[in-house]
Amino acid sequence: MDELKPRPENSTPLTPLGFLERAATVYGDCTSIIYNSVTYNWSETHRRCLQLASSIQSIGIRRSDVVSVLAPNIPAMYELHFAVPMAGAVLNTINTRLDSRTISVLLRHSESKLIFVDYQSSSLILEALCLFPPNSPRPLLILINEVGQVLESPTTTTLDFISTYEDFVNKGRPDFEWVRPVSEWDPIVLNYTSGTTSLPKGVVHCHRGIFIMTINCLMDWGVKKQPVYLWTLPMFHANGWCFPWGIAAMGGVNVCLRKFDAVSIFEVIRVHNVTHMCGAPIVLNMLTNSPDGKPLINPVQIMTAGAPPPAAVLLKTEALGFVVSHGYGLTETASIVASCAWNPNWDKLSPEKRARMKARQGVGTLINVVDVVDPETGKSVNRDGSTLGEVVIRGGSLMLGYLKDPVGTSKCIKDGWFYTGDVAVMDPDGYLTIKDRSKDVIISGGENISSVEVESVLYTHPAVKEAAVVARDDEFWGETPCAFVCLKEGIKVGTSEKELVEYCRERLPHFMAPKTVVFIKELPKTSTGKIKKFELREQAKAMGPGIKMSGP
């Protein structure tokens, strides 16, 4: 069989962009996007993306250039998930909760050539660009107006933009031949892990990986044709776990929300007959704590991931009529790589026991292999539910690597595995449960927070001698940063809990600032001088969960 080999006819590069073409053919007259009073069908979405890709290329954006987007879950954000790579460029979605300093660092690191900016973030992006070094190249700007919004006259802010979004779309050619990848290994997206302003970690994924992961997510979740998907998960968060492309593949409806609360979620579910949605455990908390949380008429499938959801929250969510699926993934894996695949025999268990089973991170999905190993030997830990090890992953959705960081890439991808830094146990049935994070990452409202970065800000305060930050359970956010601070002798100015929190909020994105500050005489340490964070975590746990409901 030596003469049988890959040929151009049987080795077309895999890419998720073809899903849009198929949706336009099969579901052309069916609704693709709903946003307030605006509705598009799949033929219109396909045409708009082609026009947008044409305009992007017309201003000099070339293959593998980075194009950034700073916007909430609006139609433009959805369209750009197709249009940017259809122009041959690499899509970089930016977290709208970041501050100007962080955004400036990421834009410079990525060498972004063009930024699409929602009008509510226009001042933020201009502040970020002002932080660029003198004479350094700056990206072009496109202003995304609210749909139907008309600017009465140019302002100082709008004059910094070369075009508005709709004008840019309308200038493009609907017959544009979109730029297909030369290789399925060509990059398609660049996503930054949170809390990395000092050392940005830009995760690069290829067309092949995103194609495979999109199909994987649809199969693992059991998504049927033409779902009605409510966008409560930010599309800037790991590209909405690949569902911008996935909903196109299934010819579904994207219900977009600029912002939301529990009341609006329940209203949209009722009006549009929503069938699917995703979100961090904070969304589950929001739904279960709402006075409007009445049982649903029809069940809604909801996928949650991020901080491990408490079993009690899962129980309350399902009592409302939501069918909760629980998964585990990282920015480096594009989406869910392990899920708590449901065993029908568990239906016989009590509701409390079912919730505890579902709270586990589960088993590898169809395209991924997930294991828990001893980080020193690389051998699998005992499946006893108590032996700790590090979660490792391999599969078709793993990133190409970190942008401009071969050392960082080689540190976590080695011996045929991606080492996540997450600590877990493996149960006798082969399901894993996350127990801790060896890298001390705090997940608050689905966003990763580097404890090291928060500590570095605390250390700049003149009264702080030592500081350590760990996660504290929070009934609303899942986890929030809790700072243990040792003060210098004789300095008392600006050292109340409130003052230190405000100090951090002035220097960090607000969601990264500590919500709790504990003053102690000395931090617990090992014989080698390392801070015993596990003891601090126990102290934070003993404090009980925070219940403050106000957001950052």
N, C-alpha and C positions, 0 to 999 in steps of 0.2 A: 504493500500500500504506500510505498514511498512517493509515488507520483501524486498522491492525494495531499493537497496542502492548501493553506489559506490563499484565496484569490480576492481581487477587488469585489467580485460579486457576492462573496460570502463573508466578507470582513469589513463591512461598512462601519465606520466609527460610531460607537454608541453615544447618543446624546439625548437629553430630555427635551430638547427644543422641538423635536419632531412631534411631540405630544400635542403641541398647539396646532400644527397643520392638520393632524388627524381630527382634532376636536372641531376645527372649522368645517371639515368635510362631513363628519358624521353628525355633529350636533350644531351645525351652523345657525339654525334659527332658534336654538335653545338658549336660555339665559346663562350668561357666564359670570356677570358681576352685578351685584346690587349694592348701591351706596346712597343712602338717603333716598332722594327722588330720582336718581340716575340709574339707568339699567342698560347694560350692553348684552349682546348675544355673542356667541363664539366667532361668528364671521366678522363681527365688528372688532372684537378683541384681537383677532389674528391680523386684520388690516391695520389697526392702530399700532401694533407692535412692529409690523414691517415698516410703517412710515417712520416710527420712532427710531428704529435701527438705521434706516436710511439717513435720517438727519444727524444721528450720532456720527456716522461715518463721514458725512459731508463736511464736518468741521475739523477733520483731520485725525480723528480717533482711529487707531490702527490695531491690528491683531495683538492681543495680550496687554494692551494698555489697560490701566485700572480706571474704572468709572465708579464713583461713590454715590450713595443715596442716603439722605438723612430725612426720613419721613415716617409717619405712622402707617397703620393699616388702611391705606386709601387705594383707589384704583391705580394711580400712577405707580405706587410701590409694587403692585402685582404685575403690571405691564412691564416694568423694568426688569423683572426676573427673566423675562424672555428677550426683550429688546436689546439689552446690553450685550449678552453673549451672541445674539443674532447679528450684531455688528462686529463680532470677533473679539470684543473686549471682555475684561474680567470684572464681574460684579462684586462690589464691596458695599454691603449694607452696614450702616453705622447706628449704634445704639443711641436713640434720642434722649436717653437719660444721662449721657456723659456730659462733662463740662467742656468748656472751650479749650482748656489746656490739653486735656486728653485727646480731644478730636484733632487738635493741631498736630500732636505727636503722631497719631495714626495716619493722617493725610500725608505727612512728610515721609513716613516710613514706607507707605505704599506707593508713593510717587503718583498719586491720583491725578489724572489729567482733566477730569470733568466731574462736577458734583451736581446732582439734582437735589434741591433743597425745598422742603415744605415751607410755606410762608410763615408758619409759626416758629420755625427754627432759623429764619433768615439772619436775625441778629446774632444768634449763637455761632453760625458758620462764619460770619464776618469777623467776630471776635477771634475765632480760631485762626483765621488767615492773617490777622494782625500780629499774631505771635510767630509767624514765619520769620526766619532770619532775613535781613535786608538782601535784596537782589536775588533771592531764591525763587525758582519758578513757582507760579501759583496756578491752581486749576481754574478752568472756566466754570461759570455758575449758571444753572437754569433754575428759575423760580417756579415752584409748583403752587399755583393758586388753588384755592378751594374750588371745587367744580361749580361753575356758574358765576364765580366771583369775577368782578370787573374792576380793574384799577382805574380810578377816576383821573389820576394824573401821576406822572413818575415822581418817586420820592428818592431821597438820598440812598435809601436801602436798595430799591429796585434798580437804580442806575448801575449797580455793581453786577447785575445779571445780564447775560447776553440775550436772553429770551425768556418768555414764559413757557410753561410746559405745553399747553394746548397749541400755541403758535408753533412750537417746535415740532409737535406731532403733525400738524397740518402742512408743514413745509416738506414733509417726507414723501417718498414715492411708495404707493401701495403695491407696485409690482417689483419692489426691491428683492433681489436675489440674496437671501441672507447668507452670512459667512459661515460655512460649515467647518467643523474642526478638521484640521489636517490629520490629526491623530486623536483617538478617544482619550488619550492621556493629556491632551491640551488642557490648561487650567480654565475653569469656568467661573469659580467664585473665590473670593478672599474674605475670610471672616476672622476678626480679632477676638481672642479670648478676653474676658473682662478683667479689669484691674491690672493692666500691664502697661502703665504709662511710662515707666522707667525702662523696661525691656519689652517692647511690643512683641507679641506672639501672633503672627499672622498665619492663619491656617489656610492652606491652599488645597482646593479640591478640583478634580478633573471631571470632564464630561462623563467619562465611563463610571466613575464612582457615584456621581449624582444620579445618573440613569439607574444604576443598580439599586441604590438606596431608595429611590422613589418607588420602584416596583416592589422592593422589599417591604416598605412601610405599608403600602396598599394591601399586600397579601397578608402581612402579619396582623394588621388591624381588621382584615376582612371587609374592606370598603367595597361596596357594590356600585354599579353604574349610576351616574347622575345623583350623587349625594348633594345635600345642601349643607355647605360647610361654613360655619361662623368663625370669623377671624378674631379670636380672643388671644391667641398666641402671637406675639409680635413677629412680623416677617423679618425684622432685622436680627432676630434671635436664631442663629444657625439656619437662616433662610426658611423660617417657619417649619423646621424639621422636614423640608423637601415637599411640603404639601402645595406650594404654588404650582409646581410642575405636576404633582399627583392629581390635583383636582382637574387639571386640564386633561390628563390621561383618561380620567373617568367621565369627562363631559359634565362635571358637576357645576354647582352654583357657588360662587364666592360671595358671601355676605360680609362686606367690609364695614368696619367701625373705626372712626378716628379715635375715639376713647369710649370707655364703657364702665358700667358699674353693674351690680346685680340686677337692678330694676330694668336697665336697658337690655341686658342679656335675656331675662325672662320674657320681655316684650318682643324682642326680635325672634326668639325661638317660637313664640306663639304665632306671630304675623307671617313668618316665612317658612314655617314647618321645618326648622333646622333639624338635621339628622346627625351631624358630626361637629365636634369642636375639640380643640386642644388647649392645654394651659398648664402652668406650674401649679403646685398644690395651693398657692395663694388664691387661685381662681376658685378652687373647690371651697376654700374657707369663705370666700366672698359669697358664694351661692348658698352655703349652708347657714350662714349667719344673717342672711337677709330676711327681713320681715315679709318680703314678697315671695319668699321661697315656698310656694305651694307645689304640691306634686304635679308633675307634667302629665299632659293628656297622652302624649306619645313619647316613648323612651328616646333619649338622646345619647349617642355614643360619645364619650369624652376620654381622650388620652391625656394622661398626666405624667410628667417626668420632672426631674430636677432634684430638689431635696426630697428624701424619702417621705411620702405622705403618711401621717399617723393613721393607724387602723381606724380610730374613732372618726376621723374626718371622712374616710372612705365609706364608712357605714352610714353616716349622715347624708352623704352625697347620693348614694344609691337609694336611700329611703325617699328621695325626691323624684326618683324615676330616671336618673342618669345611670348609664351602664359604664362603669369606670374600667379602663384598661391602664395598666401601669407599666412604664418602660424606663429604660436607662440608656443614656447616651452622652456624648460629649461633642464639643465643637469639632474636635479632631476626627470624629466618626460620622459627621454630617447629620445624623439623626439617631433614632432608636436602634441600638445594637443588641439589647437584651430586653425581653418583655416577660411579664408574668403570665405566660401561656396558661390558659385555664384548663384544668382537668375536670371533666364532668362529674367525677366522683366527689369533688369538693362541694357540689350543690347540696349534698346531704348534711353538710356541717352546719352548725349554728351560724347565724349572721355574724357574730363576733369572731368566730374562728375563720369564716370565709374572708372577712376583712383583713385579718392578720396574714392569711396566705397571700392575699392580693397585694399587701404592702411590701412584699419582697420584690427585688429587682428581676428575678426570674432566670430564664435561660437565653442563650444566644438565638437570634432570629435566623431565618433560613440561610442568609448569606454570610453570617458571622459566627466565629467560634469564640466563646468567652470562657475563661477559666480563672481560678484563684490559685496563685502560686506563692511559694516561699520566694521573696525577692532576692535572697542570697543564692539559693540553689537553682531556682527556676522550676522546681518540681511542684506538681499539684499538691495542695494541702489535703488533709483528710476530710472526707465528706461527713463531718460530725456536727456541723452547725455551731462549732465553737472555736476551731482552729483558725486564727487570723492569717490572712495572706493578702497579696496585692492583686487587683483585678487586671487581667491582661486580655487583649483582643487582637484578632486578626480576621481579615475579610476584605471583600471588594470595595467597601465604602471608606476604608481608612484613607486619611489625607495623604497627599503627595509629600508633605512636610511643612515646616515653618519657613515663611518667606525670609530670605537673607540670614538664616540661622541654621547652618548645617550641624553645628555642635549641639544645639538644642534638639534638633531632629534625631541625631544619633543617640542622645541620652535616653529618649523615650521609646524609640523604635530599635529594637535589638533582639538578636536570637530568634527572629521570626515572629516577634510579638510587639504590640504596642503596650507599654507599661503606663497605666492610667494614673498611678499615684493614689488610687482609692483603695481603702482597706475593707475587706469583706470576709464573710465565711461562706462555705458551701454546705448546704443541707444534704442529708442522705439521699433525697430525691433528685439531686443535681441542680437545684435552684439556689441562686446566690442572694445574699442579703448584704447591703453596704452597711458597714459599722462605723467608719470614720474616714477622714481624708488625710492622708499622710502629708499632703502639701498645705494643709490648713486652709483650704478654700472654704469660704462661707457662702452658702447659696441663699440669697434673700430675694423672695419674690421671683425666683427663676433666674436671677442674675448672679454670676460668680463674683465674689469679692476676695481679693488677695489680702489676707491678714497681714502679710509682710508690708504691703504698701500702706495700710492704715497705720501700722506701727511706725513706719518711717516718718509719717506726718506728726504723730504724737511726739516722737523724739526731737522734733524741731522746736517744740514748746520749751521756753526757757526754764520752766519749773519742773519738767519731767526728767526724772533720772533713768527710769526703766519703764518699759511698756510691753505688754503682750496682749494680743487680741485673739479671741476664740469665738465660736458660735454660741449664741444663746437661743434656746427654743422660743418661738414667737407664734402666738395663736393665729396671727394674720399673715405675716410674711414668711412663715416657716422657720427661718433663722434670721437673726440680726447680729451685727458685731457687738461683742461685749469686751470692753477694754479694762485690763487690770493694770493700774498705774502706781508706780513708786515715785514719790516726789523728792526733789532735792531738799536738803535741810535748809531751813531759814527762808525759803521762797514760798509765799502764799498767794501772790497776786495771780488772778486769773486761773484758779485751780479748783473751782467748784465743778461738779459734774456738768452743769449746764454750760459753763464757760468753755470747758474742754470740748464738749460736743460741738458748740458753735465754732470753735477754733478749727476743728476738722472739717466742718461743713463749708467753711470759707476756702478750703484748700483741696477739697475732694468733691466728686459728684455726691450729692446729698445722700443717696442710698448707700454709699460706702462708709459714711461717718458712723461712729459708734452710737448705738441707742442707749447703751448702759455703760457707766464708768464706775469701777470699783477701786477705791484707794486702799492700798495695802503697804505695809512697812517694807516688805522684801518679797520679791518673786521667788517661788520655789525653783530650785535648780539641781541638776545632777552633779556628780563629782567632777565632771569636766566643764562645768559652767553653763550647760545648756538648760534653757528654761523648760520646766516640766509642764508642758501644755496640757497633758492629760489630766493633771491635778486641777488646773484651772477650768477645764471643761466640766469636771465633776462639780466644782463650786458653782459654775454658771448653771448647770443642770439643777442643782439643789435650790437655786433661786426660783425655780419654776418658770413657766413661759411668760413672756411679756404679752400684754394685752392692749397696748396702745394702738389704736386703730388709725391714727393719722399717718399719711404717707410721707415719704421723704420729699 
